[in-house]
Amino acid sequence: MGMQDGNALAGPLSEVFAVDVTAAQRLCPGCGTDSAVGALHVYRMATAAVARCPVCGEIAFRIARHAGALWLDFGGGGALRIPVG
Ligand SMILES: [Zn+2]
């Protein structure tokens, strides 16, 4: 499973958000790094991806497509199940 940057998620995220989320900033609770979503390290699988902090590797969020929905999982913050066509 090779690493890509967060820009690899521009397609799936554009199905859910009307703005380009790769430009959004994320404050990492693990190390305090403030980085753009586009700078996160992304590990993709067949229908899912994990985005990690580029400094400490903590999971920022998981995104997965399953049964007609896009799941956006923030770990302890819960998950969003968003119906997609
Ligand atoms: Zn971090």
PDB file of the backbone (N, CA, C, O) and the ligand in Angstrom, with CONECT records:
HET     ZN  A 101       1
ATOM      1  N   MET A   1       0.856  -1.166   0.000  1.00  0.00           N
ATOM      2  CA  MET A   1       0.000   0.000   0.000  1.00  0.00           C
ATOM      3  C   MET A   1       0.901   1.228   0.000  1.00  0.00           C
ATOM      4  O   MET A   1       1.526   1.539   1.014  1.00  0.00           O
ATOM      5  N   GLY A   2       0.973   1.920  -1.120  1.00  0.00           N
ATOM      6  CA  GLY A   2       1.837   3.079  -1.244  1.00  0.00           C
ATOM      7  C   GLY A   2       1.208   4.347  -0.711  1.00  0.00           C
ATOM      8  O   GLY A   2      -0.016   4.481  -0.681  1.00  0.00           O
ATOM      9  N   MET A   3       2.043   5.270  -0.292  1.00  0.00           N
ATOM     10  CA  MET A   3       1.565   6.527   0.263  1.00  0.00           C
ATOM     11  C   MET A   3       1.427   7.573  -0.824  1.00  0.00           C
ATOM     12  O   MET A   3       2.292   7.708  -1.689  1.00  0.00           O
ATOM     13  N   GLN A   4       0.305   8.326  -0.770  1.00  0.00           N
ATOM     14  CA  GLN A   4       0.105   9.476  -1.629  1.00  0.00           C
ATOM     15  C   GLN A   4      -0.146  10.667  -0.721  1.00  0.00           C
ATOM     16  O   GLN A   4      -0.311  10.489   0.485  1.00  0.00           O
ATOM     17  N   ASP A   5      -0.181  11.891  -1.273  1.00  0.00           N
ATOM     18  CA  ASP A   5      -0.558  13.014  -0.427  1.00  0.00           C
ATOM     19  C   ASP A   5      -2.074  13.184  -0.453  1.00  0.00           C
ATOM     20  O   ASP A   5      -2.781  12.547  -1.235  1.00  0.00           O
ATOM     21  N   GLY A   6      -2.554  14.072   0.438  1.00  0.00           N
ATOM     22  CA  GLY A   6      -3.992  14.247   0.619  1.00  0.00           C
ATOM     23  C   GLY A   6      -4.739  14.720  -0.613  1.00  0.00           C
ATOM     24  O   GLY A   6      -5.964  14.615  -0.674  1.00  0.00           O
ATOM     25  N   ASN A   7      -4.021  15.235  -1.590  1.00  0.00           N
ATOM     26  CA  ASN A   7      -4.679  15.644  -2.832  1.00  0.00           C
ATOM     27  C   ASN A   7      -5.305  14.456  -3.553  1.00  0.00           C
ATOM     28  O   ASN A   7      -6.168  14.638  -4.411  1.00  0.00           O
ATOM     29  N   ALA A   8      -4.878  13.242  -3.213  1.00  0.00           N
ATOM     30  CA  ALA A   8      -5.453  12.045  -3.810  1.00  0.00           C
ATOM     31  C   ALA A   8      -6.920  11.867  -3.418  1.00  0.00           C
ATOM     32  O   ALA A   8      -7.643  11.101  -4.055  1.00  0.00           O
ATOM     33  N   LEU A   9      -7.361  12.568  -2.379  1.00  0.00           N
ATOM     34  CA  LEU A   9      -8.745  12.456  -1.921  1.00  0.00           C
ATOM     35  C   LEU A   9      -9.647  13.535  -2.512  1.00  0.00           C
ATOM     36  O   LEU A   9     -10.825  13.607  -2.162  1.00  0.00           O
ATOM     37  N   ALA A  10      -9.121  14.368  -3.393  1.00  0.00           N
ATOM     38  CA  ALA A  10      -9.920  15.466  -3.964  1.00  0.00           C
ATOM     39  C   ALA A  10     -11.185  14.932  -4.636  1.00  0.00           C
ATOM     40  O   ALA A  10     -12.245  15.543  -4.502  1.00  0.00           O
ATOM     41  N   GLY A  11     -11.103  13.820  -5.348  1.00  0.00           N
ATOM     42  CA  GLY A  11     -12.269  13.258  -6.038  1.00  0.00           C
ATOM     43  C   GLY A  11     -13.355  12.811  -5.078  1.00  0.00           C
ATOM     44  O   GLY A  11     -14.479  13.305  -5.156  1.00  0.00           O
ATOM     45  N   PRO A  12     -13.043  11.869  -4.157  1.00  0.00           N
ATOM     46  CA  PRO A  12     -14.070  11.404  -3.222  1.00  0.00           C
ATOM     47  C   PRO A  12     -14.646  12.524  -2.351  1.00  0.00           C
ATOM     48  O   PRO A  12     -15.849  12.553  -2.096  1.00  0.00           O
ATOM     49  N   LEU A  13     -13.796  13.440  -1.897  1.00  0.00           N
ATOM     50  CA  LEU A  13     -14.288  14.522  -1.035  1.00  0.00           C
ATOM     51  C   LEU A  13     -15.162  15.507  -1.808  1.00  0.00           C
ATOM     52  O   LEU A  13     -16.052  16.131  -1.231  1.00  0.00           O
ATOM     53  N   SER A  14     -14.913  15.649  -3.113  1.00  0.00           N
ATOM     54  CA  SER A  14     -15.717  16.590  -3.901  1.00  0.00           C
ATOM     55  C   SER A  14     -17.145  16.083  -4.090  1.00  0.00           C
ATOM     56  O   SER A  14     -18.040  16.856  -4.433  1.00  0.00           O
ATOM     57  N   GLU A  15     -17.363  14.761  -3.860  1.00  0.00           N
ATOM     58  CA  GLU A  15     -18.721  14.229  -3.937  1.00  0.00           C
ATOM     59  C   GLU A  15     -19.554  14.691  -2.747  1.00  0.00           C
ATOM     60  O   GLU A  15     -20.783  14.689  -2.815  1.00  0.00           O
ATOM     61  N   VAL A  16     -18.903  15.083  -1.667  1.00  0.00           N
ATOM     62  CA  VAL A  16     -19.590  15.409  -0.424  1.00  0.00           C
ATOM     63  C   VAL A  16     -19.582  16.903  -0.143  1.00  0.00           C
ATOM     64  O   VAL A  16     -20.585  17.460   0.303  1.00  0.00           O
ATOM     65  N   PHE A  17     -18.461  17.548  -0.401  1.00  0.00           N
ATOM     66  CA  PHE A  17     -18.316  18.952  -0.037  1.00  0.00           C
ATOM     67  C   PHE A  17     -18.326  19.833  -1.291  1.00  0.00           C
ATOM     68  O   PHE A  17     -17.774  19.465  -2.328  1.00  0.00           O
ATOM     69  N   ALA A  18     -18.962  21.000  -1.176  1.00  0.00           N
ATOM     70  CA  ALA A  18     -19.064  21.912  -2.310  1.00  0.00           C
ATOM     71  C   ALA A  18     -17.802  22.744  -2.481  1.00  0.00           C
ATOM     72  O   ALA A  18     -17.644  23.426  -3.494  1.00  0.00           O
ATOM     73  N   VAL A  19     -16.907  22.697  -1.506  1.00  0.00           N
ATOM     74  CA  VAL A  19     -15.646  23.431  -1.602  1.00  0.00           C
ATOM     75  C   VAL A  19     -14.502  22.428  -1.695  1.00  0.00           C
ATOM     76  O   VAL A  19     -14.684  21.242  -1.419  1.00  0.00           O
ATOM     77  N   ASP A  20     -13.338  22.903  -2.080  1.00  0.00           N
ATOM     78  CA  ASP A  20     -12.171  22.028  -2.163  1.00  0.00           C
ATOM     79  C   ASP A  20     -11.605  21.811  -0.757  1.00  0.00           C
ATOM     80  O   ASP A  20     -10.921  22.675  -0.210  1.00  0.00           O
ATOM     81  N   VAL A  21     -11.901  20.651  -0.189  1.00  0.00           N
ATOM     82  CA  VAL A  21     -11.505  20.367   1.195  1.00  0.00           C
ATOM     83  C   VAL A  21      -9.999  20.140   1.321  1.00  0.00           C
ATOM     84  O   VAL A  21      -9.462  20.214   2.426  1.00  0.00           O
ATOM     85  N   THR A  22      -9.312  19.866   0.222  1.00  0.00           N
ATOM     86  CA  THR A  22      -7.865  19.646   0.323  1.00  0.00           C
ATOM     87  C   THR A  22      -7.140  20.908   0.760  1.00  0.00           C
ATOM     88  O   THR A  22      -5.997  20.837   1.212  1.00  0.00           O
ATOM     89  N   ALA A  23      -7.793  22.076   0.632  1.00  0.00           N
ATOM     90  CA  ALA A  23      -7.176  23.334   1.070  1.00  0.00           C
ATOM     91  C   ALA A  23      -7.473  23.622   2.548  1.00  0.00           C
ATOM     92  O   ALA A  23      -6.884  24.536   3.125  1.00  0.00           O
ATOM     93  N   ALA A  24      -8.377  22.857   3.162  1.00  0.00           N
ATOM     94  CA  ALA A  24      -8.715  23.066   4.577  1.00  0.00           C
ATOM     95  C   ALA A  24      -7.513  22.729   5.458  1.00  0.00           C
ATOM     96  O   ALA A  24      -6.705  21.863   5.121  1.00  0.00           O
ATOM     97  N   GLN A  25      -7.407  23.425   6.590  1.00  0.00           N
ATOM     98  CA  GLN A  25      -6.317  23.178   7.530  1.00  0.00           C
ATOM     99  C   GLN A  25      -6.790  22.223   8.622  1.00  0.00           C
ATOM    100  O   GLN A  25      -7.940  22.289   9.056  1.00  0.00           O
ATOM    101  N   ARG A  26      -5.906  21.345   9.058  1.00  0.00           N
ATOM    102  CA  ARG A  26      -6.200  20.407  10.138  1.00  0.00           C
ATOM    103  C   ARG A  26      -5.144  20.590  11.221  1.00  0.00           C
ATOM    104  O   ARG A  26      -3.945  20.603  10.946  1.00  0.00           O
ATOM    105  N   LEU A  27      -5.618  20.731  12.465  1.00  0.00           N
ATOM    106  CA  LEU A  27      -4.725  20.816  13.616  1.00  0.00           C
ATOM    107  C   LEU A  27      -4.616  19.424  14.219  1.00  0.00           C
ATOM    108  O   LEU A  27      -5.614  18.869  14.680  1.00  0.00           O
ATOM    109  N   CYS A  28      -3.423  18.859  14.220  1.00  0.00           N
ATOM    110  CA  CYS A  28      -3.233  17.492  14.709  1.00  0.00           C
ATOM    111  C   CYS A  28      -3.244  17.477  16.244  1.00  0.00           C
ATOM    112  O   CYS A  28      -2.471  18.196  16.875  1.00  0.00           O
ATOM    113  N   PRO A  29      -4.126  16.653  16.848  1.00  0.00           N
ATOM    114  CA  PRO A  29      -4.142  16.564  18.310  1.00  0.00           C
ATOM    115  C   PRO A  29      -2.944  15.786  18.849  1.00  0.00           C
ATOM    116  O   PRO A  29      -2.644  15.856  20.041  1.00  0.00           O
ATOM    117  N   GLY A  30      -2.269  15.054  17.988  1.00  0.00           N
ATOM    118  CA  GLY A  30      -1.134  14.254  18.435  1.00  0.00           C
ATOM    119  C   GLY A  30       0.143  15.060  18.598  1.00  0.00           C
ATOM    120  O   GLY A  30       0.868  14.889  19.578  1.00  0.00           O
ATOM    121  N   CYS A  31       0.426  15.950  17.626  1.00  0.00           N
ATOM    122  CA  CYS A  31       1.709  16.662  17.644  1.00  0.00           C
ATOM    123  C   CYS A  31       1.562  18.168  17.493  1.00  0.00           C
ATOM    124  O   CYS A  31       2.549  18.898  17.577  1.00  0.00           O
ATOM    125  N   GLY A  32       0.324  18.647  17.267  1.00  0.00           N
ATOM    126  CA  GLY A  32       0.098  20.084  17.167  1.00  0.00           C
ATOM    127  C   GLY A  32       0.398  20.679  15.806  1.00  0.00           C
ATOM    128  O   GLY A  32       0.317  21.896  15.635  1.00  0.00           O
ATOM    129  N   THR A  33       0.743  19.847  14.834  1.00  0.00           N
ATOM    130  CA  THR A  33       1.047  20.359  13.496  1.00  0.00           C
ATOM    131  C   THR A  33      -0.225  20.850  12.814  1.00  0.00           C
ATOM    132  O   THR A  33      -1.257  20.179  12.833  1.00  0.00           O
ATOM    133  N   ASP A  34      -0.130  22.019  12.218  1.00  0.00           N
ATOM    134  CA  ASP A  34      -1.221  22.590  11.435  1.00  0.00           C
ATOM    135  C   ASP A  34      -0.868  22.369   9.971  1.00  0.00           C
ATOM    136  O   ASP A  34       0.078  22.969   9.460  1.00  0.00           O
ATOM    137  N   SER A  35      -1.625  21.511   9.296  1.00  0.00           N
ATOM    138  CA  SER A  35      -1.298  21.217   7.899  1.00  0.00           C
ATOM    139  C   SER A  35      -2.565  21.153   7.064  1.00  0.00           C
ATOM    140  O   SER A  35      -3.650  20.878   7.577  1.00  0.00           O
ATOM    141  N   ALA A  36      -2.416  21.407   5.784  1.00  0.00           N
ATOM    142  CA  ALA A  36      -3.544  21.316   4.858  1.00  0.00           C
ATOM    143  C   ALA A  36      -3.923  19.852   4.654  1.00  0.00           C
ATOM    144  O   ALA A  36      -3.071  18.967   4.730  1.00  0.00           O
ATOM    145  N   VAL A  37      -5.194  19.605   4.399  1.00  0.00           N
ATOM    146  CA  VAL A  37      -5.636  18.239   4.097  1.00  0.00           C
ATOM    147  C   VAL A  37      -4.838  17.691   2.917  1.00  0.00           C
ATOM    148  O   VAL A  37      -4.527  16.501   2.863  1.00  0.00           O
ATOM    149  N   GLY A  38      -4.513  18.567   1.981  1.00  0.00           N
ATOM    150  CA  GLY A  38      -3.748  18.146   0.819  1.00  0.00           C
ATOM    151  C   GLY A  38      -2.329  17.698   1.141  1.00  0.00           C
ATOM    152  O   GLY A  38      -1.679  17.062   0.311  1.00  0.00           O
ATOM    153  N   ALA A  39      -1.846  18.020   2.325  1.00  0.00           N
ATOM    154  CA  ALA A  39      -0.491  17.622   2.724  1.00  0.00           C
ATOM    155  C   ALA A  39      -0.491  16.347   3.563  1.00  0.00           C
ATOM    156  O   ALA A  39       0.573  15.820   3.887  1.00  0.00           O
ATOM    157  N   LEU A  40      -1.679  15.846   3.919  1.00  0.00           N
ATOM    158  CA  LEU A  40      -1.730  14.607   4.714  1.00  0.00           C
ATOM    159  C   LEU A  40      -1.158  13.452   3.903  1.00  0.00           C
ATOM    160  O   LEU A  40      -1.127  13.508   2.674  1.00  0.00           O
ATOM    161  N   HIS A  41      -0.711  12.414   4.583  1.00  0.00           N
ATOM    162  CA  HIS A  41      -0.241  11.205   3.915  1.00  0.00           C
ATOM    163  C   HIS A  41      -1.412  10.249   3.783  1.00  0.00           C
ATOM    164  O   HIS A  41      -2.067   9.918   4.771  1.00  0.00           O
ATOM    165  N   VAL A  42      -1.673   9.806   2.562  1.00  0.00           N
ATOM    166  CA  VAL A  42      -2.848   8.992   2.273  1.00  0.00           C
ATOM    167  C   VAL A  42      -2.421   7.598   1.841  1.00  0.00           C
ATOM    168  O   VAL A  42      -1.548   7.426   0.991  1.00  0.00           O
ATOM    169  N   TYR A  43      -3.060   6.610   2.449  1.00  0.00           N
ATOM    170  CA  TYR A  43      -2.832   5.211   2.111  1.00  0.00           C
ATOM    171  C   TYR A  43      -4.149   4.662   1.593  1.00  0.00           C
ATOM    172  O   TYR A  43      -5.127   4.585   2.335  1.00  0.00           O
ATOM    173  N   ARG A  44      -4.178   4.281   0.323  1.00  0.00           N
ATOM    174  CA  ARG A  44      -5.424   3.862  -0.320  1.00  0.00           C
ATOM    175  C   ARG A  44      -5.501   2.366  -0.427  1.00  0.00           C
ATOM    176  O   ARG A  44      -4.504   1.681  -0.656  1.00  0.00           O
ATOM    177  N   MET A  45      -6.730   1.862  -0.254  1.00  0.00           N
ATOM    178  CA  MET A  45      -7.045   0.470  -0.501  1.00  0.00           C
ATOM    179  C   MET A  45      -8.119   0.457  -1.579  1.00  0.00           C
ATOM    180  O   MET A  45      -8.393   1.504  -2.166  1.00  0.00           O
ATOM    181  N   ALA A  46      -8.728  -0.663  -1.859  1.00  0.00           N
ATOM    182  CA  ALA A  46      -9.676  -0.758  -2.965  1.00  0.00           C
ATOM    183  C   ALA A  46     -10.789   0.284  -2.874  1.00  0.00           C
ATOM    184  O   ALA A  46     -10.979   1.053  -3.817  1.00  0.00           O
ATOM    185  N   THR A  47     -11.517   0.329  -1.786  1.00  0.00           N
ATOM    186  CA  THR A  47     -12.656   1.244  -1.677  1.00  0.00           C
ATOM    187  C   THR A  47     -12.536   2.151  -0.459  1.00  0.00           C
ATOM    188  O   THR A  47     -13.524   2.736  -0.013  1.00  0.00           O
ATOM    189  N   ALA A  48     -11.332   2.266   0.072  1.00  0.00           N
ATOM    190  CA  ALA A  48     -11.148   3.075   1.282  1.00  0.00           C
ATOM    191  C   ALA A  48      -9.773   3.723   1.262  1.00  0.00           C
ATOM    192  O   ALA A  48      -8.893   3.335   0.494  1.00  0.00           O
ATOM    193  N   ALA A  49      -9.609   4.716   2.122  1.00  0.00           N
ATOM    194  CA  ALA A  49      -8.316   5.372   2.273  1.00  0.00           C
ATOM    195  C   ALA A  49      -8.177   5.859   3.710  1.00  0.00           C
ATOM    196  O   ALA A  49      -9.163   6.165   4.380  1.00  0.00           O
ATOM    197  N   VAL A  50      -6.941   5.922   4.158  1.00  0.00           N
ATOM    198  CA  VAL A  50      -6.625   6.457   5.478  1.00  0.00           C
ATOM    199  C   VAL A  50      -5.724   7.659   5.277  1.00  0.00           C
ATOM    200  O   VAL A  50      -4.713   7.570   4.579  1.00  0.00           O
ATOM    201  N   ALA A  51      -6.084   8.795   5.888  1.00  0.00           N
ATOM    202  CA  ALA A  51      -5.268  10.010   5.824  1.00  0.00           C
ATOM    203  C   ALA A  51      -4.599  10.195   7.182  1.00  0.00           C
ATOM    204  O   ALA A  51      -5.254  10.157   8.224  1.00  0.00           O
ATOM    205  N   ARG A  52      -3.283  10.397   7.152  1.00  0.00           N
ATOM    206  CA  ARG A  52      -2.501  10.504   8.390  1.00  0.00           C
ATOM    207  C   ARG A  52      -1.734  11.815   8.437  1.00  0.00           C
ATOM    208  O   ARG A  52      -1.403  12.398   7.405  1.00  0.00           O
ATOM    209  N   CYS A  53      -1.458  12.268   9.657  1.00  0.00           N
ATOM    210  CA  CYS A  53      -0.627  13.455   9.868  1.00  0.00           C
ATOM    211  C   CYS A  53       0.736  13.228   9.199  1.00  0.00           C
ATOM    212  O   CYS A  53       1.337  12.169   9.380  1.00  0.00           O
ATOM    213  N   PRO A  54       1.227  14.201   8.433  1.00  0.00           N
ATOM    214  CA  PRO A  54       2.515  14.024   7.759  1.00  0.00           C
ATOM    215  C   PRO A  54       3.710  14.072   8.711  1.00  0.00           C
ATOM    216  O   PRO A  54       4.823  13.727   8.314  1.00  0.00           O
ATOM    217  N   VAL A  55       3.500  14.495   9.957  1.00  0.00           N
ATOM    218  CA  VAL A  55       4.604  14.604  10.916  1.00  0.00           C
ATOM    219  C   VAL A  55       4.643  13.403  11.863  1.00  0.00           C
ATOM    220  O   VAL A  55       5.672  12.737  11.978  1.00  0.00           O
ATOM    221  N   CYS A  56       3.516  13.121  12.547  1.00  0.00           N
ATOM    222  CA  CYS A  56       3.530  12.052  13.564  1.00  0.00           C
ATOM    223  C   CYS A  56       2.817  10.779  13.121  1.00  0.00           C
ATOM    224  O   CYS A  56       2.944   9.749  13.783  1.00  0.00           O
ATOM    225  N   GLY A  57       2.077  10.823  12.027  1.00  0.00           N
ATOM    226  CA  GLY A  57       1.419   9.626  11.523  1.00  0.00           C
ATOM    227  C   GLY A  57       0.077   9.317  12.156  1.00  0.00           C
ATOM    228  O   GLY A  57      -0.543   8.310  11.816  1.00  0.00           O
ATOM    229  N   GLU A  58      -0.384  10.158  13.068  1.00  0.00           N
ATOM    230  CA  GLU A  58      -1.695   9.915  13.664  1.00  0.00           C
ATOM    231  C   GLU A  58      -2.774   9.961  12.585  1.00  0.00           C
ATOM    232  O   GLU A  58      -2.698  10.759  11.651  1.00  0.00           O
ATOM    233  N   ILE A  59      -3.786   9.093  12.727  1.00  0.00           N
ATOM    234  CA  ILE A  59      -4.865   9.056  11.749  1.00  0.00           C
ATOM    235  C   ILE A  59      -5.703  10.324  11.861  1.00  0.00           C
ATOM    236  O   ILE A  59      -6.201  10.657  12.936  1.00  0.00           O
ATOM    237  N   ALA A  60      -5.854  11.028  10.739  1.00  0.00           N
ATOM    238  CA  ALA A  60      -6.701  12.225  10.677  1.00  0.00           C
ATOM    239  C   ALA A  60      -8.147  11.816  10.432  1.00  0.00           C
ATOM    240  O   ALA A  60      -9.059  12.250  11.136  1.00  0.00           O
ATOM    241  N   PHE A  61      -8.338  10.984   9.434  1.00  0.00           N
ATOM    242  CA  PHE A  61      -9.662  10.434   9.147  1.00  0.00           C
ATOM    243  C   PHE A  61      -9.523   9.281   8.174  1.00  0.00           C
ATOM    244  O   PHE A  61      -8.503   9.113   7.505  1.00  0.00           O
ATOM    245  N   ARG A  62     -10.595   8.485   8.119  1.00  0.00           N
ATOM    246  CA  ARG A  62     -10.693   7.403   7.148  1.00  0.00           C
ATOM    247  C   ARG A  62     -11.866   7.740   6.242  1.00  0.00           C
ATOM    248  O   ARG A  62     -12.845   8.337   6.689  1.00  0.00           O
ATOM    249  N   ILE A  63     -11.777   7.369   4.995  1.00  0.00           N
ATOM    250  CA  ILE A  63     -12.884   7.574   4.066  1.00  0.00           C
ATOM    251  C   ILE A  63     -13.090   6.259   3.314  1.00  0.00           C
ATOM    252  O   ILE A  63     -12.133   5.647   2.839  1.00  0.00           O
ATOM    253  N   ALA A  64     -14.341   5.838   3.216  1.00  0.00           N
ATOM    254  CA  ALA A  64     -14.628   4.557   2.574  1.00  0.00           C
ATOM    255  C   ALA A  64     -15.962   4.620   1.851  1.00  0.00           C
ATOM    256  O   ALA A  64     -16.885   5.315   2.275  1.00  0.00           O
ATOM    257  N   ARG A  65     -16.045   3.898   0.775  1.00  0.00           N
ATOM    258  CA  ARG A  65     -17.293   3.780   0.023  1.00  0.00           C
ATOM    259  C   ARG A  65     -17.851   2.384   0.294  1.00  0.00           C
ATOM    260  O   ARG A  65     -17.159   1.383   0.113  1.00  0.00           O
ATOM    261  N   HIS A  66     -19.121   2.330   0.735  1.00  0.00           N
ATOM    262  CA  HIS A  66     -19.733   1.041   1.038  1.00  0.00           C
ATOM    263  C   HIS A  66     -21.245   1.152   0.914  1.00  0.00           C
ATOM    264  O   HIS A  66     -21.854   2.060   1.480  1.00  0.00           O
ATOM    265  N   ALA A  67     -21.841   0.242   0.184  1.00  0.00           N
ATOM    266  CA  ALA A  67     -23.299   0.102   0.091  1.00  0.00           C
ATOM    267  C   ALA A  67     -24.007   1.422  -0.221  1.00  0.00           C
ATOM    268  O   ALA A  67     -24.965   1.794   0.457  1.00  0.00           O
ATOM    269  N   GLY A  68     -23.533   2.122  -1.247  1.00  0.00           N
ATOM    270  CA  GLY A  68     -24.191   3.353  -1.676  1.00  0.00           C
ATOM    271  C   GLY A  68     -23.971   4.542  -0.777  1.00  0.00           C
ATOM    272  O   GLY A  68     -24.709   5.525  -0.842  1.00  0.00           O
ATOM    273  N   ALA A  69     -22.964   4.457   0.058  1.00  0.00           N
ATOM    274  CA  ALA A  69     -22.676   5.582   0.955  1.00  0.00           C
ATOM    275  C   ALA A  69     -21.177   5.822   1.021  1.00  0.00           C
ATOM    276  O   ALA A  69     -20.370   4.925   0.781  1.00  0.00           O
ATOM    277  N   LEU A  70     -20.833   7.048   1.350  1.00  0.00           N
ATOM    278  CA  LEU A  70     -19.452   7.426   1.612  1.00  0.00           C
ATOM    279  C   LEU A  70     -19.336   7.623   3.114  1.00  0.00           C
ATOM    280  O   LEU A  70     -20.058   8.433   3.696  1.00  0.00           O
ATOM    281  N   TRP A  71     -18.432   6.888   3.740  1.00  0.00           N
ATOM    282  CA  TRP A  71     -18.219   6.976   5.181  1.00  0.00           C
ATOM    283  C   TRP A  71     -17.012   7.859   5.428  1.00  0.00           C
ATOM    284  O   TRP A  71     -15.954   7.662   4.831  1.00  0.00           O
ATOM    285  N   LEU A  72     -17.173   8.818   6.295  1.00  0.00           N
ATOM    286  CA  LEU A  72     -16.081   9.688   6.702  1.00  0.00           C
ATOM    287  C   LEU A  72     -15.930   9.508   8.205  1.00  0.00           C
ATOM    288  O   LEU A  72     -16.752   9.993   8.982  1.00  0.00           O
ATOM    289  N   ASP A  73     -14.876   8.808   8.609  1.00  0.00           N
ATOM    290  CA  ASP A  73     -14.689   8.370   9.998  1.00  0.00           C
ATOM    291  C   ASP A  73     -13.582   9.193  10.657  1.00  0.00           C
ATOM    292  O   ASP A  73     -12.437   9.192  10.206  1.00  0.00           O
ATOM    293  N   PHE A  74     -13.946   9.897  11.735  1.00  0.00           N
ATOM    294  CA  PHE A  74     -12.985  10.735  12.453  1.00  0.00           C
ATOM    295  C   PHE A  74     -12.510  10.065  13.742  1.00  0.00           C
ATOM    296  O   PHE A  74     -12.043  10.746  14.655  1.00  0.00           O
ATOM    297  N   GLY A  75     -12.623   8.749  13.823  1.00  0.00           N
ATOM    298  CA  GLY A  75     -12.179   8.028  15.011  1.00  0.00           C
ATOM    299  C   GLY A  75     -13.054   8.342  16.209  1.00  0.00           C
ATOM    300  O   GLY A  75     -14.260   8.094  16.176  1.00  0.00           O
ATOM    301  N   GLY A  76     -12.463   8.888  17.273  1.00  0.00           N
ATOM    302  CA  GLY A  76     -13.211   9.200  18.481  1.00  0.00           C
ATOM    303  C   GLY A  76     -14.301  10.236  18.268  1.00  0.00           C
ATOM    304  O   GLY A  76     -15.184  10.395  19.112  1.00  0.00           O
ATOM    305  N   GLY A  77     -14.246  10.938  17.152  1.00  0.00           N
ATOM    306  CA  GLY A  77     -15.249  11.949  16.841  1.00  0.00           C
ATOM    307  C   GLY A  77     -16.442  11.393  16.105  1.00  0.00           C
ATOM    308  O   GLY A  77     -17.337  12.146  15.722  1.00  0.00           O
ATOM    309  N   GLY A  78     -16.476  10.075  15.895  1.00  0.00           N
ATOM    310  CA  GLY A  78     -17.587   9.460  15.206  1.00  0.00           C
ATOM    311  C   GLY A  78     -17.391   9.429  13.699  1.00  0.00           C
ATOM    312  O   GLY A  78     -16.319   9.759  13.193  1.00  0.00           O
ATOM    313  N   ALA A  79     -18.439   9.029  12.990  1.00  0.00           N
ATOM    314  CA  ALA A  79     -18.365   8.880  11.541  1.00  0.00           C
ATOM    315  C   ALA A  79     -19.619   9.464  10.894  1.00  0.00           C
ATOM    316  O   ALA A  79     -20.708   9.449  11.468  1.00  0.00           O
ATOM    317  N   LEU A  80     -19.428   9.976   9.688  1.00  0.00           N
ATOM    318  CA  LEU A  80     -20.544  10.444   8.890  1.00  0.00           C
ATOM    319  C   LEU A  80     -20.797   9.405   7.804  1.00  0.00           C
ATOM    320  O   LEU A  80     -19.860   8.965   7.139  1.00  0.00           O
ATOM    321  N   ARG A  81     -22.061   9.007   7.618  1.00  0.00           N
ATOM    322  CA  ARG A  81     -22.452   8.122   6.507  1.00  0.00           C
ATOM    323  C   ARG A  81     -23.257   8.983   5.556  1.00  0.00           C
ATOM    324  O   ARG A  81     -24.365   9.410   5.879  1.00  0.00           O
ATOM    325  N   ILE A  82     -22.697   9.237   4.377  1.00  0.00           N
ATOM    326  CA  ILE A  82     -23.291  10.174   3.437  1.00  0.00           C
ATOM    327  C   ILE A  82     -23.745   9.402   2.211  1.00  0.00           C
ATOM    328  O   ILE A  82     -22.913   8.825   1.510  1.00  0.00           O
ATOM    329  N   PRO A  83     -25.043   9.378   1.934  1.00  0.00           N
ATOM    330  CA  PRO A  83     -25.525   8.687   0.736  1.00  0.00           C
ATOM    331  C   PRO A  83     -24.934   9.324  -0.525  1.00  0.00           C
ATOM    332  O   PRO A  83     -24.917  10.548  -0.651  1.00  0.00           O
ATOM    333  N   VAL A  84     -24.460   8.513  -1.441  1.00  0.00           N
ATOM    334  CA  VAL A  84     -23.952   9.009  -2.721  1.00  0.00           C
ATOM    335  C   VAL A  84     -24.589   8.201  -3.836  1.00  0.00           C
ATOM    336  O   VAL A  84     -24.955   7.040  -3.655  1.00  0.00           O
ATOM    337  N   GLY A  85     -24.711   8.825  -4.971  1.00  0.00           N
ATOM    338  CA  GLY A  85     -25.355   8.170  -6.092  1.00  0.00           C
ATOM    339  C   GLY A  85     -24.515   7.217  -6.840  1.00  0.00           C
ATOM    340  O   GLY A  85     -24.978   6.614  -7.808  1.00  0.00           O
TER     341      GLY A  85
HETATM  342 ZN    ZN A 101       0.609  14.899  14.082  1.00  0.00          ZN2+
END
